[in-house]
């Protein structure tokens, strides 16, 4: 059996000068737990500015939990989480709220506020956290919805649109405050291949256009191979990361049998699940 | 090339500023300063900025935060290129402005040359529709119908809803008859859960409210009846009021708020999770699986709670009467027993059964027709409580008329 104590690393997780930029988001020896139940431990990762970082792993391994800890919804049991060199959890609530304005989050089902139209969903953060007048807010709302191709749906309620539209509307809302770090939780889940490919294009365009850093939680291998240029692979059994690297690197060069099986969509011989 | 004419407004280096410089091959839109949309209201750009000013010597000073000058010239602009070399920082606010410019160019028949723009700006502009004007309001709602149309629509909807509740009542009745042949489709565990929720769990609040109502009735009655040395009739007052009206109505109001709201919220949440759709696909009748346990549990528990409410209400009256008036426990008990006949008891029992069926049916119906969002769950619960309470009081008025006509 392969030793899981040291993850299979295809690059240095704390490299600073490689790729598009230096690290913007860093985790060092982080453990995530709900009470006594440990979800993941010994997480070391570094997300470089302007990169698309993938969080990969099988169902139930803690990918979404890791994402929650990155956006401040779950405090790690131990370890440090740094944002541009600043310890995220060292500050008070007010400071964390300020830091959260750098985040834009696309939740798995869009998480749109159901009592508001799409336009109002995008407008709310602008009304709450900027001093813009209503005309400027309308202009920005129109732009954000137009960027995701939903300008015509500005007056629709979330219950009146499809799942794919809901995700794009969630993305428009995530872009409301022009965040420099975007988090996507399963953006392609439940979408048809064409819609999924369009969403990938949109993510790449937003990364290149806005210069945003993107963290993406997904199982969708074609999407990951296409857009992600770095990543981490979490293991549900050992409850720790077992590989670092881009999805393509993990597919082509990783020797861990589970990672290899996952990235090549094969059955792992040691896995007894049906 | 003509030099841009500076505007009259003093501008700091960070202020977003635009100007159009005209040359032989076309015009150049020059931007400078910080174009950060979330920091300041950025200037808007319309087709008038190109056409109205293009052939005149005018300087334009646009909306707050920006300054636009158009240099004097004679020929109309054929092509517009953008120069962003003076822009120190930007976000999507710049993209919004350039989108305006591109649409203004389209409207004015001027070619917008995006090639000189930096690649990220080009990519974002490439995502935006060519000829779509931004909508005029994020909160723009669909037009509301006229006043009379709303009243008419509301009345028709009310009739339709009454019919739907009647149909649901019929289906539930048929399902309850199938219980005898054990083919109702209702699970015993669901009935027991609903029964526990509507019965034992409600004892405390029903008891407290009825005790206080009985005590208040006795207090008010005692103050008045004492003046006529008729304090003993406090027992009659509390007894008749509890048995005939207060116990049934107050218990029903409590159950409408407590249990009816919970049923509506539960069923509307199931609606949102597509659980109702799943039941329908399997062919499991909603009336048997969801509505029957809810209605049956209320129809069974309401008369029991009514009796309990009567006793506790009379106890409340007794406590106040004994402490305020010079009457004995036996006297109070005797006066209570002779105050009302069995007909009034039966009347109260029938009312409580009807109230229970009404609350169960309406709350389930409201949950079933609710929308699928989180907000809709709240709306359904509120509506179930309001309709439950108003409906119980309206039904009680109908019962009062019936009681009067049959001489109870």
Interface residues (C-beta under 8 A of the other chain):
Chain A: X114 X115 X117 X119 X120 X122 X123 X126 X129 X130 X132 X133 X135 X136 X137 X138 X139 X140 X141 X142 X143 X144 X146 X147 X148 X149 X151 X152 X154 X155 X157 X158 X159 X175 X177 X178 X202 X205 X206 X208 X209 X210 X211
Chain B: X36 X37 X38 X39 X40 X41 X42 X44 X91 X92 X93 X95 X96 X99 X119 X120 X121 X123 X124 X126 X127 X128 X129 X132 X134 X135 X136 X137 X138 X139 X140 X141 X142 X371 X372 X373 X374 X375 X376
